[in-house]
Amino acid sequence: MIKSVYFLLAITITVTSCVPVKPYKPESKIGRKEMEEDFDLMRKILEAKHPSLYWYTPKDSMDHHFAFYRKRIQDSMTEPAFTWQVLAPLADKIRCGHTSLKSSKPFTTWASKRKFNSFPLHLKIWKDSVVVSGNLQKKDSLIKKGSLIKSINGIESKVIMDSIFNHMPEDGYAMNFSHIRVSSNFSYFHRNIFGLSDHYKIEYVDSTGELKTAEIPMLRLDDTTGISKPLKPMKAPKMKRKDKLDRIRNLTIDSTGRFAIMNVNSFQKAAIKPFFRKSFRSLRKEKVNNLIIDLRANGGGRVSNSTDLIRYLVKNRFRVADSVYAIARNLSPYTKHIKGKWLNNLAMWSMASRKRDGKYHVSIMERKKIKPHGRNNYKGDVYLLINGPTFSAASLVCNAVKGQSGILLIGEETGGGWHGNNGIIIPDIKLPHTGIRLRLPLFRVVQYNHVTRNGMGIPPDIYVGPDPEVIKTGKDKKMEFVKKLILEKQGR
């Protein structure tokens, strides 16, 4: 009997693997009915399972947005058009940095093997400034690094950025994360929202302060379709496990012993607790009295790992959060549309229990007072470098240590909310007709000793932001500032 079952299973796998996979065609159109069904399903799941759908946008306003963007669905649309014209601006209205969209897997696979025509300049965005930081063309650009962009194709920079930000999720009103994301790939967002132009008319202010105009061509990779031919697959060089881990977290002690730099780019696995244990033991033995912790690229990860770092820095007991809860006990009746399926149901059932307020709370995170680490608890001065990508679990660290004697937050406002955010378990909703995916945080996390809900990220104790001169030179202004601060403190 068992052999027969194995034989049938083997036949099924063989037959399934032989079914030809249709090549993905990005120009293919999706019918209105299919898009409306996906849209309505997404709305039902969000209303039933998202813990903070109305945290920053009241229900009547959110209902208006659902109705408005549903009317935007046309008779037929491509996947990118449906994503960028309907779903992305709708998701932005939730004001949750973890509720973000991903293209379907077939589209992602197809796009990963190609390059696209695009806007030809790298731009750095912060506050109301848009500054040239590089050139995608091989030849030198008329518009130099550090030039301040005033308009593109007659559209003012502020209008362009407001339009782009209208398609990007963030925690509350903490826009700094969006500034960094757009800065990392302005051409991607501009192409998808404004489309392509053969030439771009740029109005800018040069290094002398003079207002000028220049016309520069689009970066072309294919003259007819706008899409390059498939790239030849390249084998990535194998990396040793140690090198992989060092890219995520590492510790460097200055040769003079005056300070150490700890880079923590994620709180995912990465053997991070043993790394913390070994690092803080070394700092104690080497008697290093100044520690720079760089969280600028840390988008979060496991709360247990961020909590472990807090234990090495604080002097008093603390809690992970004031409240952690979901609005449902499981994913039913939408389990089949959500990644992780019954495993997420099991996790939610085992972690949370219903309280008097009708919510499902993770009581251990709310009640348990956590002790600082003992022998290796850091006794020197700590400088945390932060900015927009400092998010989620990394923002829990910033909130826990902010205001403690001997600890300074330096840089820019975090992208992670100061009052709180959403997360713990974040599976994808997969829309059945289009395959488009939407991340769904299942728990609301309100910070320990939280501030009022003003929608802002955690502010630095000392602001150190970008400027045109730094963009020209490429210097790490925040790191240089902290090193100078340490040397000045030591009388050098």
Steps between C-alpha positions, in 0.01 A plus 500: 500500500776745601698414185190571288459842661866586434465383139191717440674797664805455277280482189315818606825692553639379167188593305477838674863581430449427130220753459643786291513839673365784285750785460395815687381783275499839678277653231222249575180664623293396801122523476297740714308217670820326614650823632181596684484155661864530614437854627189396695678200651791718611260745662316225689827355635631840605176588678488165678869449592707820484547622861540870412301563183339808659792606724584813298216502246147496652259234373282741302810636323633151435162395359518800267849396382386141435211630288714757317775259396256225405352743246849542354494141374464511121356243257844346467838585651848353510630377835732802548217742416264332749773504763613861460171669410268318740659288773814696593331837568227317693752318723669835570180627665528237778823667616661176609857443387458122509193500273684508169447355154706251303455406135392148408776241498486455119542876450781517758685212333454655155612848612802372695657379175467833318600862511272788409528840337487765769550855625878550474596658835536377857327741738530543877178610670455648847238737634429742212833450322572292188873486421696321226713222651611315186460436130378173345638595159858400422590846374528800728175683566446870448342498845767438763484332839355727766276694259157580643215380273209747474282324240488210253305541175332809641379326819636646823711269714261525794206390281703206368602388848147537640372281216763234566443505876130446432597149383723404794408361842645650817431484873264788568662815364864395538605592146874459547483132401335595170771762439769233524309248287442747219862617522619143449309459171332819382491382137292192595228701673499779241466252212210313657307810607580760231604276211799548269604795283747501211658810654469664840498876539666573833493831686773512763723719715873439449786533750524877441132548588401577141165370368554302179312274260630191322348229284641151547406177321338199659732216598434255215552127510273408207386748235169331419340336801666688783603167649835332457534143385516240778828520689728200494484324835814553704613280782557701814834424665464275800549672831620340819243492779712734711513758221121479456446555871751787511297683237203491739679572828862571591714668763816704442710636785708806413875427504548761775222346710313832524179367347335204330251487212226238502300467178164329547318494166225257598347321797430184300673176599865555392626336823448842651465416869839321509642800312367741764631281782848475349513869405399643837738261676781632278401861568515434875837326486651761267357779719352685201308796640330625184274288281345610170205278400396549138128422449458705182442197276304300757145436381414277796464125545445286804387688810683248721829608338436872533402440863834326559690806378294724729602282797868586441430875494238586763550516875144429618235237435273560202214345304498422129184707449203649680261301284526237225175369355312373195133562422439137399611162637572351158487566125171321435315513260785642288774255596550363148581848366768575760856367499582264784137389520443269797847568647402862552168389648691278741740781593217747565307246704800407715634856552190700580191475720184707510469772763212716621547753221423226244856507360743207495801602709853359521504533877861394557627797294271739687557380858847353533768733637831416337831531686807667350792267434731480798874468458524618139247783529673791325628769737639751249337765282283384210425683176219354284504607136143511364306613193193413291574129441531452879172316522281252687704307762783753462261776606420295813869523591508877443192559714629278782835681535396856413555738790729265694813662639804427285300413186445736206295449184672676211386551141146533368148402608432126479253356252360276774221667699581642843157423642495154344467298183365169370674169454610190699352273228488650147386253232402587142147513365512351149223629278373198301444653154795738468750331734585841649606472864429731794681468833260463792627578853287312750590669832504860619803586715478808724840607636601460864441832680360626171459861396169633369397379154620788283605290202869590522811285517750510787694828480877511550650674800742669258384556142759435231345503154618502140609807304619566142867517604489155660331359189787636287774349715324177598614530862312331783401818682329328792791266575754782469292713737495230769872429472569871537268512802692217667839659433381836632371331816843347551667840455657427164 
